[in-house]
Amino acid sequence: MSHTKRHPSTVCVQGTHAQTSGPAVVPIVQTSTFVFENQQQMLDSVQGKSGGHVYTRWSNPTTKSVEEKISALEGTEDTHILASGMAAISSAVLGLVKGGERILSSDSIYGGTVQLFNKMLPHNGIQVEYVDTDELVDHLADSGDKYKLCFFETPTNPTLKIVDIREIADAANATNTISMIDSTFGSPINQTPHKLGIDLVMHSATKYLGGHSDIVAGTISGSREIMANVRSAAKLLGGTMDPFASFLLDRGIKTLSVRMERHNFNAKYLAERLKKDQRIRKVHYPGLPSHPHHAVAKKQMHGYGGMLSIELDTDLEKTGKFVDSLQVFLNAVSLGGVESLASIPALTTHYGLGEKALREMDIAESTVRLSVGIEDAADLLQDLLSALDTIV
């Protein structure tokens, strides 16, 4: 049988290895501990010599099989799956950055990450410096050896700004800075940052990777050398992925490629039509030629994703009425599932950040974030138009 390299859609379904026997579906190894024949066998596993599993907080066969699949999609040597995206970020940061060192971050990132950076890291002597997303590359390139780690998102949450991934990777390499991206909005189908030189690729696997709004999970991928420190921190912090959740994540990934095709199509369809509606001030979607970073997105992405944000030409009260009037779009946080969701960032993901911080992120009170699912595009458009009619 030929060992031709598999394309992403095949990897999503079957992984990288031909299966000749055994179960067609990865089994759920629902156990906390593992039994050994003797002390030497246990010691070899504890020391990592045998590759055996000791304790599910450290590793688990079900989880490991999904980690290998994600590594194949991302093009990395190793992946670690944790119990949430925030567990992935905190394990990576605390495993790689120590007190007295500094992190450079773009200013347009997930609100939970901002809270971690602002409230928790200073207690550990780690300072985070924020810079405008559009100035991130130049600031990093001119930083010398000032930063231990550079953290950024692209596309950003929630205004879909795009950062040039290769330029960040080159600037980080030139300044001896570890580069880390939150690639959740992109998914491994739409972009593969490690192949463009980024050291660590993080996902909230709750979103597109899982795809069905029924698990909470996070992933971090990179070289074995860097990931060794991440894994050590994760082991101590204890953000362990449950084996059954790992099984559900693997099941979700099987349809990731085909789901992303529909997410990409639906979001672009809506963005093109909503841009023409005078009741909407702005449509944030990198697939639109009018998007300020469209050229960069076109260069580094294979699809533009299922996320878009709109800024209504109204106030917060009527924005709330708009969201409450939606029937196909569900009034809920999170994103990346098969069902479409709508939320107001100022009241959810970025709640409590303050007017100045929101303005710097280009988030208005009337900004609505839409996670476009895989329903019929015409139904989604009609739902949005009908809700707009209620606030005129």
Secondary structure, DSSP 8 states (H G I E B T S, - for coil): -------HHHHHHH-SS---SS-SS------SB---SSHHHHHHHHTTSS----BTTT--HHHHHHHHHHHHHHT-SEEEEESSHHHHHHHHHHHH--TT-EEEEESS--HHHHHIIIIIGGGGT-EEEEE-GGGHHHHHHT-TT--SEEEEESS-TTT-----HHHHHHHHHHTT-EEEEE-TTTHHHH--GGGGT-SEEEE-TTTTTT-SS----EEEEE-HHHHHHHHHHHHHHT-B--HHHHHHHHHHHHTHHHHHHHHHHHHHHHHHHHTT-TTEEEEE-TTSTTSTTHHHHHHH-SS--SEEEEEESS-HHHHHHHHHH-SSSEE-S---SSS-EEE-GGGTTTTTS-HHHHHHTT--TTEEEEE--SS-HHHHHHHHHHHHHTT-
